[in-house]
Amino acid sequence: MYYTTIRKGSTRKLTGNFLEKEFHSSSPDAPDSHKLDARLIDVSQLVREVAGVPVYVTSTARFPKDSNYSPSSQHHFEIAAAIDLGAAKEKGEAARVAQLFHREILTHGPVFRQLWELGVRGFGLYDTFMHFDVREDRTGLKSYQAEPYALWDHRSIRQTYSSSSSASGEGIDYGASATSLILNSFKRYEDEEDRSFLRAVLIPVIAGSGLLILFFQIFQRVQAGRRSG
C-alpha cells in the first residue's frame, strides 16, 4: 500500500491543484499528522481535472469525535482509505460536477475506468459531492471486469443514464494514463513503505551494480592497453 503522512497546515504542493493541508482531517480530535492512502491524492487531482473547476476535500481521515465517525467506515482506518470531494455550491457547480461523476460511474464511462485504474473500489453518490475509497477487502454488490466494488446512492433524485450519455467527447482529456499518476506518486511521497524499501535495499543494489560495471569496464581498458603496449 502506498501512503503519505498528511501534516496539518503544510503548504507542500502534492499535485498541480492541491496542497498537503487540504487533505488533513477536519475531525476536532485529529492529530497534527495522520496517514492517507496516496492513491486518493491522485484521485483528487483526476477529479479536479475532469471537473474543470476547483474541487474541495470535505472529508479524509475521521477520528472518534467526528460527527460522522464510524468504525466500519473506510475513513477511519490507521491509513485512511476514503475521501469525499465536491465543488463549491455557488451557482449550482457542486450539483453539476456531482452529476457528471454520477453519469460516469453509473455507465462505467472513461472517468470511471480511470478511477478504477487508480484503485477506487468504493463509490458513493450524493447530490453535491462524491465519495471514493480504495478499500482492500474487495467487497460489494456491483462488479466491473469480474471484480466486485461497492456503490451506494444517496441522491435525492436518482436519475438514470444510458451508456451513450457518458461524458466522453465533452472536451476533457481522459486519455492521460492513470498508471503514470501512480508512478508519479511513487516518486513524490516521502514516507511510503515501499519507498523505504527502495531506499534501504534497491537503491544500494542498483548503485553497487553500477559501480561493478564501471570497474569492470575500466579493468578491460587497462588490460587492453597492456596488450597493445
C-alpha positions in Angstrom: 0.0 0.0 0.0 1.3 3.4 -0.9 0.7 6.0 1.8 1.8 9.5 2.8 1.7 11.3 6.1 -0.5 14.4 6.0 0.7 17.2 8.2 -1.7 19.9 9.5 -1.0 23.3 7.9 1.6 22.1 5.5 1.8 24.1 2.3 3.7 21.4 0.4 2.2 21.1 -3.0 1.2 17.5 -3.7 -0.3 17.9 -7.1 -0.9 20.7 -9.6 -4.0 21.8 -7.7 -3.8 20.5 -4.1 -1.7 21.4 -1.1 -0.9 18.9 1.7 -3.0 20.7 4.3 -6.2 20.3 2.2 -6.0 16.5 2.9 -5.7 16.9 6.7 -8.6 15.6 8.7 -11.3 18.0 9.8 -12.1 16.0 12.9 -11.9 18.1 16.1 -9.7 15.4 17.7 -7.4 14.9 14.7 -3.7 14.7 15.5 -1.2 17.1 13.8 -0.4 14.4 11.3 -2.1 11.2 10.0 -1.7 8.7 7.2 -3.6 8.7 4.0 -3.6 6.2 1.1 -1.6 8.1 -1.5 -3.8 6.9 -4.3 -6.5 9.2 -3.0 -4.4 12.3 -3.8 -4.1 11.2 -7.4 -7.9 10.5 -7.4 -8.4 14.1 -6.2 -6.3 15.5 -9.0 -8.1 13.4 -11.6 -11.5 14.6 -10.3 -10.2 18.2 -10.4 -9.1 17.9 -14.0 -12.3 16.3 -15.1 -14.5 18.8 -13.2 -12.7 21.8 -14.8 -13.4 23.9 -11.7 -11.9 24.0 -8.1 -12.8 20.9 -6.1 -12.6 20.7 -2.4 -11.8 17.9 0.1 -14.7 17.6 2.5 -13.5 14.5 4.4 -10.5 12.2 4.7 -9.4 10.5 7.9 -12.1 10.6 10.7 -11.5 10.2 14.4 -13.9 9.4 17.2 -15.1 12.9 17.9 -16.1 13.5 14.3 -19.9 13.5 14.0 -19.6 11.1 11.0 -17.2 8.8 12.6 -18.0 5.1 12.1 -15.7 2.1 13.0 -16.8 0.4 9.8 -16.0 3.4 7.5 -13.1 3.4 5.1 -12.3 6.9 6.6 -11.3 5.6 10.0 -8.5 3.1 9.3 -5.0 3.7 10.5 -4.2 4.6 6.9 -7.4 6.4 5.7 -8.7 4.8 2.6 -11.5 7.2 1.6 -12.0 10.7 0.5 -15.1 12.9 -0.1 -14.8 15.6 -2.8 -17.1 18.3 -4.1 -17.1 21.7 -5.9 -18.3 24.9 -4.5 -22.1 25.1 -4.1 -22.5 28.6 -5.6 -24.2 28.7 -9.0 -25.0 25.0 -8.8 -21.4 24.0 -9.5 -21.4 21.3 -6.8 -24.5 19.6 -8.3 -23.2 19.9 -11.8 -19.9 18.3 -11.0 -21.5 15.6 -8.9 -23.9 14.8 -11.8 -21.0 14.5 -14.2 -19.4 11.8 -12.0 -22.8 10.1 -11.3 -23.1 9.6 -15.0 -19.6 8.3 -15.5 -19.8 5.9 -12.5 -23.2 4.5 -13.4 -22.3 4.0 -17.0 -18.7 2.8 -16.4 -17.6 5.6 -18.6 -13.9 6.7 -19.3 -13.7 8.6 -16.0 -14.9 5.5 -14.0 -12.3 3.4 -15.8 -9.5 5.8 -14.8 -10.7 5.9 -11.2 -10.8 2.1 -11.4 -7.2 2.0 -12.7 -6.2 4.2 -9.7 -7.6 1.6 -7.4 -11.0 3.0 -6.5 -13.4 0.2 -5.4 -16.0 2.2 -3.4 -18.2 4.9 -4.9 -20.8 7.0 -3.0 -23.2 9.2 -4.9 -24.6 12.3 -3.2 -26.3 15.4 -4.5 -23.3 17.8 -4.1 -20.3 15.6 -3.5 -18.7 12.2 -4.3 -17.2 9.5 -2.1 -14.2 7.5 -3.4 -12.4 4.8 -1.5 -9.6 2.3 -2.2 -10.8 -0.5 0.0 -8.7 -3.6 0.2 -11.4 -6.1 1.2 -12.9 -6.2 -2.4 -16.5 -6.3 -1.2 -19.5 -5.0 -3.0 -22.7 -6.0 -4.9 -21.6 -4.4 -8.1 -18.9 -5.7 -10.4 -16.6 -4.5 -13.2 -14.3 -6.8 -15.1 -15.5 -9.6 -12.9 -14.3 -7.8 -9.8 -16.6 -6.5 -7.1 -17.0 -3.0 -6.0 -19.2 -1.0 -3.6 -21.7 1.5 -4.8 -24.3 3.4 -2.7 -26.7 6.1 -3.9 -27.9 8.8 -1.6 -29.1 11.2 -4.3 -32.4 12.9 -3.6 -33.4 12.3 -7.2 -32.0 9.1 -8.7 -31.5 10.0 -12.3 -30.6 7.1 -14.6 -28.2 7.3 -17.6 -27.6 5.2 -20.6 -24.1 4.2 -21.7 -24.4 6.6 -24.7 -24.7 9.5 -22.2 -21.1 9.2 -21.0 -19.2 12.5 -20.6 -16.7 11.4 -23.2 -16.2 13.9 -26.0 -17.0 17.0 -24.0 -13.6 18.4 -24.4 -12.0 16.8 -21.4 -8.8 14.7 -22.0 -9.5 11.3 -20.4 -6.5 9.8 -22.2 -3.9 10.6 -19.6 -2.5 7.5 -18.1 -3.7 6.8 -14.5 -0.8 4.4 -14.3 1.6 7.3 -14.8 -0.1 9.1 -11.9 0.6 6.2 -9.7 4.3 6.2 -10.8 4.4 9.9 -10.0 3.1 9.2 -6.6 5.8 6.6 -6.0 8.4 9.3 -6.8 6.7 12.1 -4.9 5.7 10.8 -1.5 8.5 10.7 1.1 7.3 8.1 3.5 5.7 5.3 1.6 6.6 1.8 3.0 7.6 0.7 -0.5 9.8 3.7 -1.0 11.5 3.0 2.3 12.3 -0.4 0.9 13.5 1.3 -2.3 15.9 3.5 -0.3 17.1 0.7 2.0 17.6 -2.1 -0.5 17.0 -1.4 -4.2 19.0 1.8 -4.5 22.1 0.4 -2.8 21.9 -2.7 -5.0 21.5 -0.7 -8.2 24.3 1.7 -7.2 26.5 -1.2 -6.3 25.8 -2.9 -9.7 26.6 0.3 -11.5 30.0 0.6 -9.7 30.8 -3.0 -10.5 30.0 -2.4 -14.2 32.2 0.7 -14.2 35.0 -1.1 -12.5 34.8 -4.0 -15.0 34.9 -1.5 -18.0 38.0 0.2 -16.5 39.7 -3.1 -15.9 39.0 -4.2 -19.5 40.5 -1.0 -20.8 43.6 -1.3 -18.7 44.1 -4.9 -19.9 43.6 -3.9 -23.5 46.2 -1.1 -23.0 48.7 -3.5 -21.6 48.2 -5.9 -24.5 48.6 -3.2 -27.1 51.7 -1.8 -25.4 
